[in-house]
Amino acid sequence: MPELPEVEVTVSGLKKEVLGKKFLDCIAETKKIIKKPKNFELFKKEIKGTKIENIFRRGKNIIFELSNKKFMLVHLKLTGHFLIGKWKKEKKEWVPIEGNEALKDPMNRFLRVIFILDDGRQLALSDLRKFAKIEILNEEELKKELSKLGPEPLEKSFTFEKFKEILKKVKKGKIKKVLMDQTKIAGIGNIYSDEILWEAKIHPQKEVQKLNEGNLRNIFKAIKKVLKKGIESGGESISDFRKITGEKGEFDKERKVYKREGENCFRCKSKIKRIKFGQRSSYFCPVCQKK
């Protein structure tokens, strides 16, 4: 699933390519992705002719601020990513006709919603699993939606004291689950929580209430370090994620534990292990990250 770094990389690419452009039309191959309004014709009516005045991220959400005072909120869910280019439809499949060669990557062929832009290009949402969501919201609805999220971990206001305050309110819970709770901290998911906890030398199943001051400080520093590295590397593309130009991100070169079961730990050379809890796989070093 695209997490904070992947969504931030996407927003940066969108700002560069489509900020100030207008939506002329929209084609939906998978209408269920459009959640609000559910009627596709009403959705088209909301966006046609509107100018993209701003694009920003909140948690794992991408928000387009439109010239009609509405907002288009997009959540990429498990396998969604945006692409910019030109396509034509051949035998029920959308084929790139212009743009970066990377658009031909097999992971870029699942076009579900295509926005026609006023510069002759298209902005497409590719989504293998069809779980992404798109909603048109007014300002009040957007505020309500985003108010459910915890603080942004890379903002200056997210201090060590703020982090401690969040965890102090957790009466019971394992640290990995808390890091992934979007109401506690926005944007961290399965991949980066594993990487953060390896960096901090903390077992993913460690109870929050058993973490000491030093543990907390190490986790806090690791959150900042790992997420920043994720953004600088262009995100993790071990699975479906691609940048809007179609290329893979390069966080794979930085990955220390995620999906490395049986491989050597970069610190102590012990074998990385995988456990399952909370319906997710977690990867960790049993020596560096003792419970």
N, C-alpha and C positions, 0 to 999 in steps of 0.2 A: 504494500500500500504506500502510495506517496505520502511522505511525512513532511515535517516543517522544511527541511532543506530542499526537497524536490519541489514543493509548492512555491517556495521562495525563488528558486531557479526559474520556474515556470512564469511567475509574475514578472521577474526581471526581463525575461524574453518577450513576454506580451507587451510590456511597456515600450520596449525597443521597436517592436514590429507593428503593433496595432493601436497604440494610444493616439487619439485624435482622429481615427478612422470612423467611418459610419457603417452600420449594418444595413445593407440593402435588402437582404432576404435571408431566409433560413430553410434548410432542408433537414428533415428528421427521418432517418432510416429506422431508428428505435425510439418511438415516441414516449415510451414509459420512463425514459431518462428525464423528460421534462415534467416536473412535479407540480409546478405552479406558474401560470394557470394550466390545468390538465388538458384543456382544450387547446390543441396545437395552433389552430387558427387565431385564437385569442393571444397566444404567446407570440406569434409572428406579428400581430398587430401592435403589441407592446414594444417590440424592438425595431421594427422596420423604420428606417430613416433616422434612428437615434445615433448620436455621436458618443464615442467612448471617451469620457472626460477624465476618468481616473481608473486605475487598476491597483488593488492592494490585497494583501493577505491578512487573514486573521485565523490563527490556528492552522488547520488544513483546508480552510476555505479560500477560494479565489473570488473576489468581488469586483465586478465591473460597475462603475458609476456612470449612468447614462444621462444624456442631455434632457430627457423627459422627467428628471427627478426620481427615476426609479433605479433599482439596483438589480443586477443579475448575479446571483450567488451560485457558484459552481463548487461542488465537492467531488473530487476525483475518485473517491472510494478506493476500491481494491486495485483496479487496473487501468484507470483513466489517465490520459495525458493529451494536452493540446498540441496541434501541429499547424504550421503556417505554410501555405504553398498553393498549388493549383492542381485540381484533379478533374478527371472525367469518368463517367460511369460506363463500364464495359462488362456486359454479361453479369449484371447484378453486383459488380465489384467496382469500387472506386480506385482508379489508377492514377498515380501522380504524372502530370504532363509537364510540370515545370517546378523547379525548386531544387533544394539540396538532394544529392543522390541518396542521402541517409533516409529520405522518405520512403525508399523502397525496402527498408528493413521490415521483415515479416511482422514485427510487433506494431508497425504503423499502418496496418491495413484494415483495422476494425473501425472504420469511420461510422459513427452513430448519429452525430449532429454536425451539420456543415453550415457555417455562417458565411454569406456572401458579403465581401467588403467592397467599399467604393473605390479601391485602388486596383480592382481586377483580380485580387487574390481571394483565397478562402481560408477561414480559420476553422479547423476541424477538431472535433473531440473523438479520439480513438479510444475504444474501451472494450477489451476482450470479453469481460464478464458481464457487461451491461448494467453495472451497479451504480454508476455515477449519477449525480442528480443536478438538475438545473432548475432554479426558481427565480421568478421576478418578484421582488419585494419592494414595498415602500420603505421610507426611512425608519418609521416606527417598527415595522416588522423586522427589518434588518437588525436594529438595536436589540430587540427582544431575542432574536436568534443568536447573536454574538455574545449576549450577556451571560449565556450558559457556560462560556469558556473561561478557563483560568487565565492567569497572566502569561504574557509572551516571554519566554525564557531568555531571549537575546536582547530585550530592552533594558536600558539602564535602570529602570524602576524595579527590575527583578534582581534584588539584592540578596545577599546571603541571609540577612535577617528576614526578608520576605519569604525565602525558601524555608527557613526554619519554622516560621509561623504557619506555613501551609502544612508541613509535616507534623507539627505539634497537635494539630486538630485531628490527625488520623489516630483514632483509638486502637485500631487493629487493622493490619494489612501488610502484605509483602511489598518490598520497595519497588520491584519491577511493575507490579500492578498499579501502584500509586503514580509512578512516573508516566504511565500510559493513560491515566485518568484525565481526560480532556477538561474536566471541571476543576482539576487541581492545577495543572500546567498544560498550556495549549501547544499542540504540535508534535509531541513525542509519541512514537509508535513502537512496534516490535523490534525493528532493526536498530534504531538509535538507542533504545533503552538497553539492549544487550551491549552495544558498543560503549555506552556511558558507564555501565556498571563494570565492564572489564577495565576500562581506564581508571576507575575509582577503586578497583580491587574489592568489590562488594558482590556477594552472592545474590542472584536475582530473587531468591526466596527468603532473604533476610527480613525479619520483622522490623518494621519502621521504628517501633518503640525501643528496639535493642541497638539502634545506631547511636554511636557517641558523637561528640562534637567534631572530632577529626574525620569520622566517616562522612558526616553531613557536608563538611567543607570539601572533601574530595569529590563527592558526588556533584556538588554545586559547580566546582571548577570544571569537572568533566562534561557537564551539560553544556556549558558555554563553549568549551574547546571542541567537542565532537560535532555539535551542530554547526559551528562556524566552518569547521573542516568539511562538513557535508556540503555546505553551500559553495565554498571555494572550489570543491571538486566537481561541482555540477550535478550532485545527487548520485544516488545508488541505482544502477540499472541492471542488477543481477537478475531481475525478473522483467517486468513490463515497462517500467518508466523510461521515457525518452524526453529530451529537451524539445522545445517547440520547432526546432530546425530538423528534428528527427534523429539527432545523434544521441549516443549513450552518455550518461554522466560517468565520472571517473572515480567515484568514492570507493569502487571495488578495490582500488590499489591501497586504500586506507583501512579496509575492513579487517578487524582483528579477531572477532569471534563468530559473528553471524554467519550461519550456513557453513561453518568450518569444523563440523563434528569429525573427530578422529585425526585432525591435523594438529601440528605442534603449536603450542602457545608461543607467541612472539617474545614473551618475557622469560618464561621458565622452561620451555620446550616440553611441558607436559601435554597430554592429549586433550584437546577441547571436547567437552561433553555436551550432550543435549538432553534436556528434560522437558516434559510437557506439564504445564499447569495453566489453568484458566483457558483451556482450549487452544493454547498457543505453544509453539516450541521456543525454548530459551536455550541459548548457547553460552557457555561459560568455561573458565579454567578451574578445575577442582582444587588446584594448588594455590593459585593466586587469589581465588575468590572463595575462600573457605566460609562455610555457613556458621 
